Amino acid sequence: MKKLLAGFAVVGTFFLASAQSISFDQTVLDYGKVKPGSDGNRKFIVKNTGDKPLIISNVRPSCGCTTPDWTKDPILPGKTGEIKVHYNTNIVGPVTTKLIEVFSNDPENQRSVVHIKVHVDQNAPDPKPLTAAEKKKIEIDAKAEEISKVETQIQAAAESKDKTQLKALKKNLKTLNKDLKALNTELKTLG
């Protein structure tokens, strides 16, 4: 009987231990020194390191100078989403650090905190133009994000047993993966 109860305890612990888990590529995003009116857009990459879908329910900046947008679809295990942040670079001043709260269904970190750090200065150097390779990487990131969304839709279609939608989504995913492969090939030629 004791072995049976111990077995239930171990299985119960395993089921309680499995969950979604949020992690970030960085917790402080440093814009560096930028000119007034320059591009205030940056992004945090969010990864689900758990084994259940991660849902970001809200992202709240500490002030109105920062505007967030984030992945609204569930982030599947092992996949990534993003939190896009726009800082109003028309506010000139010394180095500023802003707090951004991220709320999710991660049972261990229902409220996570990330920061942006920015110094808006008239004397900041002009931003360098993007190289062809950097532009191609932006295209690749956008295509990867599109693939992630379709994978989430495929999971939902599979759960609802909608075979017609599932077939169409899988066809779309195949095309997107081909496009991504072509973009990566183009990137390699750019060096």
N, C-alpha and C positions, 0 to 999 in steps of 0.2 A: 504494500500500500504506500509506503514511504517513497519507493522508487517511482510509482505512478504519479504521486504528487510532485515529486522533484521534476519529473518529465513535463508535467503541465506548467510548472514554474519556468522551466527553460524555454518551452515553446511560447509561453505568454510573453516572456522577456524579449524573445526574438521578434514577435509581432509588434510589440510596443517600440522596439528599437528602429524598425523600418519607418522611414518618413522622408519628406522632402527636406532639403537643406540648402540654404542660400550662401553663396560665396561671391566675392567681387574680385575683378582683376586688379583693382587698386581701391584703397579707402580714402586717399587724398589725391584729387586730380588738380595738378598745378598748371594753370594757364601760363605762368611766367609773367613777363612784363609785356603788355599789349598796348597799342594805341587806342585812344578814344574812338568809338564807332567801329572797331574791328570785329571780326567774327567771334561771337560769344558762345558758339555752339561746341559742345564737347559731349563725350558719352562714357559712361561706366558700363563694362560688360558684366552681366550677372550670370552665374552658372548654378544650375541645380546639381549639387553633388550628392543628392539623396536618391531614393528609389521610387518616389511618388511625384506626381506633377506639382510644381511650385507655382503659386499664384501670388503675384505682387498686387496687393489690393489698393495701395495708396503710396504716393511719394510726396512728401511735404517739405518744402524749403523753409529756412528760418526767416526769410524776408521776401518781399515782392520783387527784388532785383533779380531773382533767380526763378526761372520757369522750367519745370520738369515735364517730360513725357516719357512713358515707359511701355514695355511690352505688356499688353493687356491679356493676351492669350496665355494659357498655362504653359510653363516651361517644363518640358519633359525631362526625365532623369538623364543626366549627362549632357544636356543641351544648354544653350545660352540664350539670353535675352539681353535687353539693354535699357539703360536709363539715360535718355538724352537730357542734357542740361543746357539751358540758354541763360547766360549771364548778361545783364545790361552793361555793355562796355562804355556807355556814355557817362557813367558815373566815375569821374576821375578822383583818384585818391591813393593813399598808401596801400601797402599790401593788406588785402582783406581775406579773411577766411569765413566761409559760409557753411553752415551745417545743413544737411539734407537727411531727413528721416525716411526710411524705407520700411513699409509695413507689408508683411507676407504671412503665408500660412506655415512657415517654418516653426515648428513647436519650440525649438531652442532659441530662435532669434526672431520673434514676431515683430520686433522693432530693431532694425539695424540703422547705423548712422555712418554716412560717408560725408566727406567735405570737399569743397572746391576752394582753391587758393588763387587769387588773381591780383595783379598790380596794374592798374590802368594809369598810364603815364604818357604825356604829350611827347616825351623824348624817347619813347620805346622805338626799337628798330622796326622798319617796315617788314611785314610778313613776307617770307620768300614764297614765290609762286610754286604750286604743286608740280612735281615732275610727272611725266607720263606714267611711270610705275606707281606713284602715289595715287594718281587718279584711277588707275586700274585696280588698285587695292580697295578703293572706295566702292567701285563697281562690284568687286568680289564680295565684300562685306554685305552689300545690299542684297546680292543674290543668295548668300548664305542665310540671311535673315528671312528671305522669302521662302527658302527651302524649309527652314525651321517651322514657319507658320503652316506650310502645307503638311508637314509631318504631324503637327498637332491636329490638323483637320482630318488627316487619315485615321488617327487614333480615335477621334470622335465618331467618324463614319463607321469604323470597325465595331465600336461599342454599340452603335445604334443599328448595326446590321444592314445599313443602306448600301447594297451592293453596287447600284448604279453610280452613286456619288463616289464610293470607294474606288471603282474602276477609273472614273474620270480624274480623281485626285492622284492616283498612282501614275496615270499617263502624264499628268502635269508635272509630277515630281521627277519622272524620267527625263522630261524635256529640260527642267530646271537644272538637273544634275549635269546634263550634256552641256548646257550653257555655262555652268560653273567650270567644267573641265576646260572648255574653250577659253574662258577668261584667264584661267590659271596658265594655260599654254601661252597666251598672249603676254602675260606678265613675265614669263620666263624669257621670252624673246626681248623684252625691254631691259632685262638685266637686273 
